[in-house]
């Protein structure tokens, strides 16, 4: 019989359950680099767990937190969850609906709760394995993985492998999907501004129509992209141009993301886009400006880890080889640093809204499944070390 101390009993009573944590996070989402209350909630929640005094807490960055569980002098394994939300207004009518204009529309509230639940399991089971639990900021924008790593906090650890998951309603509930090599594409955020001269619509010859230049650019981009087929895409989510109906716009802007199976392929494509812009400038007189945002490297699944975990996890779960996806994920940075294994966790029970949709809502039950998969990964990791 397990006999708990008074302190341990109080901790259990005061600690958050994983689903309670998920609901609090979902109600109070915060954007990249401003996840201050999110970080405080995670830290306070973990501190309330029995055995948390055995953890070392690292906060080298303004947001996010790294928990260290060390039991010997062997290498560490790293488990990571992302904590930021998106500037999307939620459309779900639920008890824990977002209370602001942001939303965990990519499931980061679930990722965080899964890692929290897994950490609680580790503290309770006390495995003989050194583990790092990273609650990472700014996955959606700004490259939080690289920013957190640049603090130097990982320099003190010998990290053998890194693990992460991402929920999706593309696959049925409980399905695990991954692949060897590139799982998620390299992604480059890019803005292109077209700078011309406004004129009255009755006198178009007196101006340089930036919108027309953008339109011609998009036509040429469509032709260029055909040569790349399934290896690359340039997705554009926002267009801005014009002020009033009778003024031909002297300014236009598009914001998008180039996704490719390698960073080198993206650089090659970008150089060809620049060539198109230079040609259009000569023809139309409309200048351009390119602003690069975060550039996420592709997520690489280590061959050895894939072979091992596809076999091990198939014993209990429906495991499928999904091939490479054009999804961008800044866990790619960690996969460049450490041999890594990342996977999709299916959450669909019939619904399918997809990521970044105002109705995307994985069920709470996904937390237990995700935690259990992490436990299985941990239980068999000794065969690899």
N, C-alpha and C positions, 0 to 999 in steps of 0.2 A: 504494500500500500504506500502511495506517495503522500507524505505528510508535508504540508506547506507551512512556512512561517507566517506570522502575522503580517510582516512586510510584504511577502509574496502574495498573500491573499488580497491585501489592499491594492497591490499593483494590478492584479487580474481584474478586480472590480472597477478600477479607475481607467484601465487601458481601453483603447478603441478596438472594436472588432474590425476586420478588414473591410466589411461592407459598410460599416459606419464611417470609416475613413474615406472610402470611395464616395459616399454621399456628401460628406463635408467638402471634399475636393470638387465634386461636380457642381455643388451649389456656389462655390466661391472660386471660379477659375481665374488664373492670372496668366498674362502673356509672357513671352520670352524675356528673360533678364529682370523681370519684376515679380518673381515668384516668392516674395518675402514671407507672406502669411502661409503660403503652401509649405515652404521650408520649415517655418516655425511649427506648423502642425505636425509635420513628419517627425521632427526631432522630439517634440513633446510626446507624441504617440509612442515612439520607440523607447524613450526614457521610462515610460510607464510600464513597459513589458518586464516581467520577471527575468532576471539574469542580464538586464541591460547594462549593469555596472561592469560587465566583462567586456563591453565594447569600448573602442576608442573612437571618438567623434572628430572628424576632420571637416572644417568649413573654410577652405582656402579661397573660396569665391563668394561674392555677395549673396548668391542664391545657390540652392542645391546643397547636398551634404553627402559625405562618404563615411560609412561606418566600417570599422575594422574589427574583425573577429579573428584573433590569433591564438593558436593553441600549441604551436611548435615552430621549428625553424625551417619547415618545408616551404615551397612556393605557395603563392596565393592563387585563387581563382576569383574572377570578377563577375558579378551579376549586376546588370544595369537596368534602370527604368527611367523614363523621361517624365517630367513633371509639368511642363508648360501647356497652355491652352491656345485657342485660336480666336481671332476677332470675328466670331460667327454668333449670330443671335439664335438661341435654341428654340426649336419648335415642338419639343416633346412636352406633353402635359403630365408631369410626374411630381411626386411629393418632393423630390430633391432637385427640381429644375434649377438651372443657373439663375442667380439673383442679379446678374449684371448683363452686359451686352457681349460677353465672351462665352466660350463653350469648350468643353473637352470633347470636341467632335472628332478627335483622332484616337480616343481611348486611353489617353495618358493617365487619367484617373484610375483606370483599371490596371494599367501597367504598374503604377505606384502601389496600389493596394495588393497586387500579386507579390511584389517584392517585399512589402511590409509583412505580409502573411508568411512568406518564406523565411524572412529574418526571424520572426517569432518562432517558427518551427525549429530553426537552427538553435536558438537560445534554449529551447525546451529539450531538444534531442542531444545537444552538445556533441556534434560530430568532430572527429579528429582531423579536421581540415581547415586550413586558413582561408578565410573568405572576405572579400570586399563587397560591400553593398553600396552601389552608387545610385543616388537619386539625382539625376542630371538635369540641369536647367537648359532652356533654350534649344530644344531639338527642332522646333518649327521654324526658327529664324535665327540667324547669327552664328550658327555653328557652336552650340554650347559644349559639345563633346571636346572639341579642340581647345576651346577657351578654358575649360576646367582642367584639361590635361596640361596646358601651358603653365598652370600655377606651380608645377613641379611636385605636386603632392604624391604622384605615383613613383617618383624617383626612389623612394625609400622601400618600395615593394618589388619583389620578384614575382611578376604576374605571369603565370603559365598559360592560362586560357581566359577568354571572355565570353559571356553568354548574355543573350537578350531575346525578347520575344516582341511580337506586335500583333494585337488583336485585329480581326477583320471579319466582316460578315460575308465575305466572298465564299467562305467555306463553311460547311455545316459545323454545328457546335461540337467542340472537342477534337476536331481535326487538327493535325499538325502538318505543316507544309514547309519544305525547305528545299535546297538544292546545293550541289557542289559548285564552287567558284562564285561567280557573281549572282547574288540573290536579289539585291536592290541596286538600282543604277546610280552612277555618279550624277550629281545634280548641281547645276550652276544657276543661281538667281541672277537675272539680268534685266536692266531697264534700258530702253532705247528712246532717246528724245530726238524729235525732228524739229529743227529750228529754221523757220522761214520768215515770211513777212505777210502780215494780214492785209487784206484789201476788201473793198466793197464787192459783194457778189456780182454787181453789174459791171465791175471793172477788174476781172480776174487777172488781166495782163499786168496790172500794177503791183501785184503781190507775188509771193512764192508760197503756194498752197502746201502746208505741211501735212495735212490729212491725205492729199493725193499722193504725196511722196511715201507716206506710211502704207497706203493701200498698195502701191506698186511694189514696195518692199515685201509685203506679205505675199503677194502673188509670186514673186521670185523665190521667196523662202519655201513656198509650197512645192515649187519645182525642184529646188535643191534637196528638200527632205525626201523626195521620192528615191533618190540615189542611196539613201541610208536605210530605208525600209524598217526592219524590226530592231535595228541596232541603236537608233537615236530618234528623239523627237524634240520639238521646240513647242512647248505648251504655253499659251499666252492667256492669262486670266483677266487682264485689265487693260482697257484702252481709254485714253483721254484725248479729247480734241474739241475745239470750238467753244464759243461763248454765247453768241446770239445768231439768229437765223440768217441775217443778211450780211454777215462778215465771214469771208473765206478765211479759215483758220491759219494763223502763222505759226502755230505750235501744236504738236501732237506727241503723245507718249504711249508706249506700251510697256507692260510689266509681265515678265514670264519666267520660265525656267527651261533650261536646256537639259535634257536627260539622255545619258548615253551609257553604254556598257563599260566605258572606261573614261578616265579623266582626259587621256590623250585624245580620244575621239571627240570629246567636247571642245577641246582647244582647237582641233582641226576644223570643226564645224564653225566655231566662232570666227576664225580667220576668214572663212568663206562668206560669212554674213557681213564682215567688215568690208570685204571686196565689193559686195552688192551695194552697201551704203555709200562707198566712195564713188561708184559709178553713178548712182542716183544723184549724188551731190553735183557731179559734173553736168548731168542732163537737166536737172530741175533747179539747181541753185540752192536747194534746201540742205542745210548743214545737219550734222548729227552729233550726238553725245552718248556714249555707252557707259553705264555705271554697273559694275559687277557687285553682287551681294555675296552671300555665303556660297562657298564651293564645297559640297560634300563629296568625299570620295565614295566609290562604290563599296557596298557591303560584300565582303568576301567570306564565304563559308569554307573553312579549312577542310580539305579532302579527308584527312584522317578522322577529324571530329564528325564529319557527315557520315562516313562509313560506320563509325562506332554508334552514334546516336540514332541513326535511321534504323539500325538493327535493334538496339535496346528499346527505343520508344515504340517501335512497331509491335512489341509484345503486349502493350496495354492500350495503344491509341491507333486510330486510323492515320497512318503516316503516308504522305504522298510527296513525290518529287515534282515541285511546281514549276521548275525552270526559272529563268531570270525574269524579274519584273521591273518596270520603269518607275516604280515607287522610289523616292529619295529618302534616305534615313542617315542621320549623322552618326549612328553607330558605326558607319563605314570607317570613321576615323580610328576607332578602337580596333577594328578588324585589320587595319594597316599596322597597328602597334603590336597586337597579340593574336596568335591563332584563335579564331573565333567560331562560334556556332550561334546563328540567329535563325528564328523560325516564325512563321505565321501561326497564330492560334485562332482557329475558326470559332465564331460566336453565333452564327446564324441559327435561329430556330424557325426559319421560314421567311423572315424579313431580310431585305437586302438593299440598304441605302448607300453603302460604300463610305469610305473615309471622307472626312471634311464635309459631311452632309449635316444640316441642322437637325436631322432626325436620327443620326447614328447613335445607337444606345445599346452597347453590349449588356447582357444580363449580369447581375451580381454573381450568378453561379460560375461565370468564367474565372472569377478570382480563385476559387478552390481548384479548378482544373489547372490553371496556370501555375499555381503554387505546387501542385502535385507533380507537374512536369519538371519544375525546377528541382524538386526533391529527388526525382528519378535521375536527373542529370548529376546531381551531387552524389548520389549513392553509387554511381558507376564511374565517377571521375577517377577514382583511385586506379582503375585499370589502365588509365592513360598516362598517369604521372610517373 
